Amino acid sequence: MNSTEKLFDINKVLKNIFILLKPLSKEKNIELIYEMGISIPRELRGDNSILEKLFSTILTFVFQNTNQKEILLSLEAPEDFLYEESISFKITNTNIPKEKILAFLETGLGNNIELLSGQIIYDKEVDIHIDIPFTIGELGFRRHYRLPSKSMLDKKVLLIVESENATKNIGKMFKYFPYDVDVGFEKFKEDKVNFSKYDLVVIEDRLITESFSYKISKIQEEKNLKYVILGNEDINIDHNIARISTHLVRPVTQESIFELIISLFEYDEIRKNKKINNPILDLKIKTPQSLQHRVKNSDVHTMTKKKKQLLVLNTRIGLENAKKNGLLYSSELENFLETFNKSDLYFRQIVNEKQTNKIKDFCIDLEKQAKIIGAESMLKFSDTVSLIFVYDKLDMLPIYPGRYHIELRKLVAEIKKYLHIQ
């Protein structure tokens, strides 16, 4: 193995490229969409830093020269990715003259392709086509995203997204598991959608109307309909009539869909467990008095009550807590960032290693800090993980690192927005 070759997550590389291109994307009003083949391994071995640099350079060139409002970067790999295979990176329909693209590919990329042992493929049907060999992260893995429970399978999804490319590719990512996916943008425009037959509705943020939210809220009174908003990191919906389950943040990758499904349906797994069939009754009998307040605020309890919409960061409560304890709120937010910003990696590690004492200590620290700053949904998360220990259901712990990653990402974004950190 070369010294520069290491294990990396292809989804994180794509997200980093998206972030690097974000200012230019905003300036040019161009949306970058990823299409990932189902055989693309989650973890690969190679030089991810050179890969990021290569495609940041390529996409910068495309953004600066295209007149399109969407650019699709597709990743394809052989059906059987056994050991070392080439991944094809393709960009089509740029409307950039072919000779200009060829001149750029042959002179504008330095030696980055050579460093990756890649090659330019000259394809009449594809504007840019580059094949790069990678080694699979772990041998023997054919299905790289496995849901931790059968109860998370067999869901019916409705996508209400204006872009055909985005709709097609998000749909493909849901079908990986496999989910039954319907496309509803045209029916949505005509107000002819029967939302009640779906388990999950994903809608683009700019398409949401008050009447749509009202319809979703009425259905949520009758069934556990998951309501997900697709948008950028700074998603903000003025009217909040329906109960929003979570946000799906661009760029959408196979890993983000995987984590979304876990975050949406993990609590249903707890509720279906026989030991938590009647949570209120059981908790009154079995739970120590010191835990009663925490349990009443937990997500398990709210399954039997009308759910309150929790805020990612309730600054009013945070400011009150800081004042009451003689603290500076902005300093407490900075302390949280310093302590927990990358803690999702640590949490995943201790869960994978089944270090229960460290998990308990982590949840205690997380709960304490989340309560101080007014991080309501994170506080709910720590309460829920604590119940796993109350009910001795440690086998359910593996479903929580994905949920924590999403919760942490949302909270960090809110804190940075409050502190005016880019």
C-alpha positions as CSV (number, residue, x, y, z in Angstrom):
1,M,0.0,0.0,0.0
2,N,1.3,3.5,-0.8
3,S,1.9,5.8,2.1
4,T,-0.8,8.1,0.8
5,E,-3.4,5.3,0.5
6,K,-5.8,5.1,3.4
7,L,-9.3,4.0,4.3
8,F,-11.9,6.7,3.6
9,D,-15.7,7.1,3.2
10,I,-16.7,8.1,-0.3
11,N,-19.8,9.9,1.0
12,K,-17.6,12.2,3.1
13,V,-15.4,13.0,0.1
14,L,-18.5,14.0,-1.9
15,K,-19.8,16.1,0.9
16,N,-16.4,17.9,1.2
17,I,-16.4,18.6,-2.5
18,F,-20.0,20.0,-2.2
19,I,-18.9,22.3,0.6
20,L,-15.8,23.5,-1.3
21,L,-18.0,24.3,-4.3
22,K,-20.8,25.9,-2.3
23,P,-19.8,29.6,-2.7
24,L,-19.4,29.2,-6.5
25,S,-22.6,27.1,-6.6
26,K,-24.5,30.0,-4.9
27,E,-22.9,32.6,-7.1
28,K,-23.7,30.8,-10.3
29,N,-27.1,29.5,-9.0
30,I,-26.1,25.9,-10.0
31,E,-27.2,22.8,-8.1
32,L,-24.7,19.9,-7.8
33,I,-26.4,16.5,-7.7
34,Y,-24.7,13.2,-7.0
35,E,-25.8,9.9,-8.6
36,M,-24.3,6.8,-6.9
37,G,-24.5,3.3,-8.3
38,I,-25.7,0.7,-5.9
39,S,-22.4,-1.2,-6.2
40,I,-20.3,1.7,-5.0
41,P,-18.6,0.6,-1.7
42,R,-19.1,2.8,1.3
43,E,-15.4,2.6,2.3
44,L,-12.5,2.5,-0.1
45,R,-8.7,2.6,0.1
46,G,-6.9,5.3,-1.8
47,D,-5.8,8.9,-1.6
48,N,-9.0,10.8,-0.7
49,S,-7.2,14.2,-0.5
50,I,-6.1,14.0,-4.1
51,L,-9.5,12.8,-5.1
52,E,-11.2,15.8,-3.5
53,K,-8.7,18.2,-5.1
54,L,-9.2,16.6,-8.5
55,F,-13.0,16.8,-8.6
56,S,-13.1,20.2,-6.9
57,T,-10.9,21.4,-9.8
58,I,-13.1,19.7,-12.4
59,L,-16.4,21.0,-11.0
60,T,-15.0,24.5,-10.6
61,F,-14.2,24.5,-14.3
62,V,-17.7,23.1,-15.2
63,F,-19.4,25.7,-13.0
64,Q,-17.5,28.6,-14.5
65,N,-18.2,27.5,-18.1
66,T,-21.7,26.0,-18.1
67,N,-25.1,27.6,-18.6
68,Q,-26.9,24.7,-16.9
69,K,-28.7,25.1,-13.6
70,E,-27.9,21.5,-12.6
71,I,-24.7,19.5,-12.8
72,L,-24.9,15.8,-12.3
73,L,-21.8,13.9,-11.1
74,S,-22.5,10.1,-11.4
75,L,-20.4,7.3,-9.9
76,E,-20.5,3.9,-11.4
77,A,-18.7,0.6,-10.5
78,P,-18.8,-3.0,-11.6
79,E,-21.7,-5.0,-10.1
80,D,-19.2,-7.3,-8.3
81,F,-16.7,-5.0,-6.5
82,L,-14.5,-7.8,-5.2
83,Y,-11.1,-6.3,-4.5
84,E,-9.7,-3.6,-6.7
85,E,-12.0,-2.1,-9.4
86,S,-12.3,1.2,-11.2
87,I,-15.0,3.7,-10.3
88,S,-16.2,5.7,-13.3
89,F,-16.9,9.4,-12.5
90,K,-19.1,11.0,-15.2
91,I,-20.5,14.4,-15.9
92,T,-22.9,14.9,-18.8
93,N,-25.0,17.7,-20.4
94,T,-22.8,20.6,-19.4
95,N,-23.3,22.5,-22.7
96,I,-19.6,23.3,-22.8
97,P,-17.9,22.9,-26.2
98,K,-16.1,19.5,-26.4
99,E,-12.8,21.0,-27.5
100,K,-12.8,23.3,-24.5
101,I,-13.4,20.3,-22.2
102,L,-10.7,18.2,-23.8
103,A,-8.1,21.1,-23.6
104,F,-8.9,21.5,-19.9
105,L,-8.7,17.7,-19.1
106,E,-5.4,17.4,-20.9
107,T,-3.7,20.5,-19.4
108,G,-5.7,21.8,-16.5
109,L,-5.5,18.9,-14.0
110,G,-1.8,18.7,-13.4
111,N,-0.7,15.3,-12.4
112,N,-3.6,14.5,-10.1
113,I,-5.1,11.8,-12.4
114,E,-1.7,10.2,-12.7
115,L,-1.2,10.2,-8.9
116,L,-4.5,8.3,-8.6
117,S,-3.6,5.9,-11.4
118,G,-6.7,7.1,-13.2
119,Q,-7.3,7.7,-16.9
120,I,-9.4,10.0,-19.0
121,I,-12.0,8.1,-21.1
122,Y,-12.8,9.7,-24.4
123,D,-16.5,9.2,-24.7
124,K,-18.7,10.9,-27.3
125,E,-21.8,10.5,-25.1
126,V,-20.2,11.8,-21.9
127,D,-18.7,15.3,-21.4
128,I,-16.2,14.2,-18.7
129,H,-15.4,10.6,-17.9
130,I,-12.6,9.6,-15.6
131,D,-11.9,6.0,-14.4
132,I,-10.0,5.7,-11.1
133,P,-9.1,2.3,-9.4
134,F,-9.8,1.8,-5.8
135,T,-9.5,-1.1,-3.3
136,I,-12.5,-2.1,-1.3
137,G,-12.4,-1.1,2.3
138,E,-13.3,-4.5,3.7
139,L,-13.4,-7.8,1.7
140,G,-16.6,-9.7,1.4
141,F,-19.0,-6.8,1.7
142,R,-21.6,-6.9,-1.1
143,R,-24.2,-4.8,0.5
144,H,-22.5,-1.8,2.0
145,Y,-25.5,-0.3,3.9
146,R,-27.4,-2.7,6.2
147,L,-30.4,-1.5,8.2
148,P,-30.2,-2.8,11.8
149,S,-33.8,-4.0,11.9
150,K,-36.4,-5.6,9.6
151,S,-39.0,-3.2,10.9
152,M,-37.2,-0.4,8.9
153,L,-37.8,-2.2,5.6
154,D,-40.9,-2.3,3.4
155,K,-41.8,1.4,3.6
156,K,-43.7,3.5,1.0
157,V,-42.0,6.8,0.2
158,L,-43.4,9.9,-1.7
159,L,-40.9,12.3,-3.2
160,I,-42.0,15.8,-3.9
161,V,-39.0,17.4,-5.5
162,E,-39.0,19.7,-8.6
163,S,-35.7,18.5,-10.2
164,E,-36.0,15.4,-12.2
165,N,-32.4,14.5,-11.7
166,A,-32.7,14.9,-7.9
167,T,-35.9,13.0,-7.8
168,K,-34.5,10.1,-9.8
169,N,-31.3,9.8,-7.7
170,I,-32.9,10.2,-4.3
171,G,-35.5,7.6,-5.4
172,K,-32.7,5.2,-6.5
173,M,-31.0,5.6,-3.0
174,F,-34.3,4.7,-1.2
175,K,-34.8,1.7,-3.6
176,Y,-31.5,0.3,-2.5
177,F,-33.0,-0.9,0.8
178,P,-35.5,-1.5,-1.0
179,Y,-38.4,1.0,-0.5
180,D,-41.4,1.5,-2.7
181,V,-40.9,5.0,-4.1
182,D,-43.5,7.2,-5.8
183,V,-42.8,10.5,-7.5
184,G,-45.4,13.2,-6.7
185,F,-44.3,16.6,-7.9
186,E,-46.8,16.8,-10.8
187,K,-49.7,15.5,-8.7
188,F,-48.7,17.8,-5.9
189,K,-49.0,20.8,-8.3
190,E,-52.5,19.6,-9.2
191,D,-53.4,19.0,-5.5
192,K,-54.2,15.3,-6.3
193,V,-52.0,13.5,-3.8
194,N,-53.3,10.9,-1.3
195,F,-50.7,11.3,1.5
196,S,-52.4,8.8,3.8
197,K,-51.0,5.7,1.9
198,Y,-47.4,6.6,2.6
199,D,-45.0,6.0,5.5
200,L,-42.7,8.8,4.6
201,V,-43.1,12.0,2.6
202,V,-40.0,13.9,1.5
203,I,-40.6,17.4,0.1
204,E,-38.3,20.2,-1.1
205,D,-38.3,23.1,1.3
206,R,-39.3,25.8,-1.3
207,L,-42.4,23.8,-2.3
208,I,-44.0,23.7,1.2
209,T,-47.2,25.7,1.6
210,E,-49.4,26.2,4.6
211,S,-52.2,24.1,3.1
212,F,-49.7,21.3,2.5
213,S,-48.5,21.4,6.1
214,Y,-52.1,21.4,7.3
215,K,-52.9,18.2,5.2
216,I,-49.9,16.5,6.6
217,S,-50.8,17.5,10.2
218,K,-54.3,16.0,9.8
219,I,-52.9,12.7,8.5
220,Q,-50.4,12.7,11.4
221,E,-53.3,12.7,13.8
222,E,-54.4,9.3,12.4
223,K,-51.1,7.6,11.6
224,N,-47.3,7.9,12.2
225,L,-46.5,9.6,8.9
226,K,-42.8,10.8,8.7
227,Y,-42.4,14.2,7.3
228,V,-39.0,15.1,5.9
229,I,-37.8,18.4,4.4
230,L,-35.1,18.4,1.7
231,G,-33.0,21.6,1.7
232,N,-29.7,23.2,2.4
233,E,-28.0,23.3,5.9
234,D,-29.8,26.6,6.7
235,I,-33.3,25.1,6.2
236,N,-35.9,27.4,7.8
237,I,-39.7,26.9,7.5
238,D,-41.9,29.8,8.7
239,H,-45.1,27.8,9.3
240,N,-44.7,24.7,11.3
241,I,-48.3,23.2,11.4
242,A,-47.2,19.6,10.7
243,R,-44.8,17.7,12.9
244,I,-41.5,17.7,11.0
245,S,-39.6,14.5,11.6
246,T,-36.2,15.7,10.4
247,H,-34.4,17.4,7.5
248,L,-32.5,15.8,4.6
249,V,-29.6,18.1,3.9
250,R,-28.0,18.5,0.5
251,P,-25.9,16.9,-0.9
252,V,-27.9,13.7,-0.7
253,T,-25.7,10.6,-0.7
254,Q,-26.4,6.9,-0.1
255,E,-25.0,7.2,3.4
256,S,-27.3,10.2,4.2
257,I,-30.4,8.3,3.1
258,F,-29.2,5.3,5.2
259,E,-28.8,7.5,8.3
260,L,-32.1,9.3,7.6
261,I,-34.0,5.9,7.6
262,I,-32.4,4.9,10.9
263,S,-33.1,8.3,12.5
264,L,-36.8,8.1,11.4
265,F,-37.6,4.6,12.4
266,E,-35.4,3.7,15.4
267,Y,-37.9,5.0,17.9
268,D,-40.6,2.8,16.3
269,E,-38.3,-0.1,17.0
270,I,-38.3,0.8,20.7
271,R,-42.0,1.2,20.8
272,K,-42.6,-2.3,19.2
273,N,-40.4,-4.0,21.7
274,K,-42.5,-6.1,24.1
275,K,-40.7,-4.8,27.2
276,I,-41.8,-1.3,26.4
277,N,-45.4,-2.2,25.3
278,N,-46.8,0.0,28.1
279,P,-44.1,2.5,28.9
280,I,-46.0,4.7,31.3
281,L,-47.1,1.8,33.5
282,D,-43.8,0.0,33.4
283,L,-41.8,3.2,34.2
284,K,-44.0,4.1,37.2
285,I,-43.3,0.7,38.7
286,K,-39.7,-0.1,37.7
287,T,-37.9,3.2,37.3
288,P,-36.1,4.9,40.2
289,Q,-37.6,8.2,41.4
290,S,-34.5,10.0,40.3
291,L,-35.2,9.0,36.7
292,Q,-38.9,9.8,36.6
293,H,-38.5,13.3,35.3
294,R,-36.1,12.2,32.6
295,V,-38.4,9.4,31.4
296,K,-41.4,11.7,31.2
297,N,-39.5,13.9,28.8
298,S,-38.2,10.9,26.8
299,D,-39.2,10.0,23.3
300,V,-40.5,6.6,24.5
301,H,-43.0,8.4,26.6
302,T,-44.1,10.7,23.8
303,M,-45.1,7.7,21.7
304,T,-48.3,7.5,23.8
305,K,-48.8,11.3,24.0
306,K,-49.3,14.1,21.5
307,K,-45.8,15.0,20.5
308,K,-44.4,18.4,21.1
309,Q,-42.2,19.9,18.4
310,L,-38.8,20.2,19.9
311,L,-36.3,22.8,18.7
312,V,-32.8,21.9,17.7
313,L,-31.6,25.0,19.7
314,N,-34.0,26.8,22.0
315,T,-32.0,30.0,22.6
316,R,-34.6,31.5,24.9
317,I,-34.2,28.6,27.3
318,G,-30.5,28.6,26.9
319,L,-30.2,32.3,27.7
320,E,-32.4,31.7,30.8
321,N,-30.2,28.8,32.0
322,A,-27.0,30.8,31.5
323,K,-28.4,33.8,33.4
324,K,-29.7,31.6,36.2
325,N,-26.2,30.0,36.6
326,G,-24.2,33.2,36.1
327,L,-22.8,32.0,32.8
328,L,-22.2,33.6,29.4
329,Y,-24.4,31.9,26.8
330,S,-22.1,32.4,23.9
331,S,-19.2,30.9,25.9
332,E,-21.4,27.8,26.7
333,L,-22.1,27.4,23.0
334,E,-18.4,27.7,22.2
335,N,-17.6,25.1,24.9
336,F,-20.2,22.7,23.4
337,L,-18.6,23.1,20.0
338,E,-15.1,22.5,21.4
339,T,-16.2,19.4,23.3
340,F,-18.7,17.7,21.0
341,N,-18.1,19.0,17.4
342,K,-16.5,15.7,16.2
343,S,-18.0,13.5,18.9
344,D,-20.1,11.4,16.5
345,L,-17.0,9.6,15.5
346,Y,-16.2,8.8,19.1
347,F,-19.8,7.7,19.9
348,R,-19.8,5.4,16.9
349,Q,-16.5,3.9,18.1
350,I,-17.6,3.2,21.7
351,V,-20.9,1.7,20.4
352,N,-19.1,-0.5,18.0
353,E,-16.7,-1.6,20.8
354,K,-19.7,-2.1,23.2
355,Q,-18.0,0.0,25.9
356,T,-21.2,0.5,27.9
357,N,-19.6,2.4,30.8
358,K,-18.1,4.9,28.3
359,I,-21.5,5.2,26.5
360,K,-23.3,5.9,29.8
361,D,-20.7,8.6,30.8
362,F,-20.9,10.1,27.3
363,C,-24.7,10.4,27.6
364,I,-24.5,12.0,31.0
365,D,-22.1,14.6,29.7
366,L,-24.1,15.2,26.6
367,E,-27.4,15.5,28.5
368,K,-25.8,18.0,30.9
369,Q,-24.4,20.2,28.2
370,A,-27.4,20.0,25.9
371,K,-29.7,21.0,28.8
372,I,-27.6,24.1,29.6
373,I,-27.6,25.5,26.0
374,G,-31.3,24.6,25.3
375,A,-30.6,21.8,22.8
376,E,-34.0,20.2,23.1
377,S,-33.9,17.5,20.4
378,M,-30.4,16.5,21.5
379,L,-31.6,16.3,25.1
380,K,-34.4,14.0,23.8
381,F,-31.7,11.9,22.1
382,S,-29.7,11.4,25.3
383,D,-32.8,10.5,27.2
384,T,-33.7,7.9,24.7
385,V,-30.3,6.3,24.7
386,S,-30.4,6.2,28.5
387,L,-33.6,4.2,28.3
388,I,-31.8,1.5,26.5
389,F,-29.9,0.9,29.7
390,V,-33.0,1.2,31.9
391,Y,-34.6,-1.6,29.8
392,D,-31.4,-3.6,29.3
393,K,-31.8,-3.5,25.5
394,L,-28.1,-3.1,24.6
395,D,-28.7,-5.0,21.3
396,M,-30.4,-1.8,20.1
397,L,-27.4,0.5,20.6
398,P,-26.0,0.0,17.0
399,I,-28.9,2.0,15.5
400,Y,-28.0,5.2,17.4
401,P,-24.7,6.4,16.0
402,G,-26.4,7.3,12.7
403,R,-29.1,9.2,14.6
404,Y,-26.5,11.0,16.7
405,H,-24.5,12.0,13.6
406,I,-27.6,13.7,12.2
407,E,-28.7,15.4,15.5
408,L,-25.1,16.7,16.1
409,R,-24.8,18.1,12.5
410,K,-28.1,20.0,12.9
411,L,-27.2,21.3,16.4
412,V,-23.7,22.4,15.3
413,A,-25.2,24.3,12.3
414,E,-27.6,26.1,14.6
415,I,-24.9,27.0,17.1
416,K,-22.6,28.3,14.3
417,K,-25.5,30.4,13.0
418,Y,-26.1,31.9,16.4
419,L,-22.4,32.7,16.9
420,H,-22.1,33.9,13.3
421,I,-19.4,31.3,12.5
422,Q,-19.0,30.3,8.9
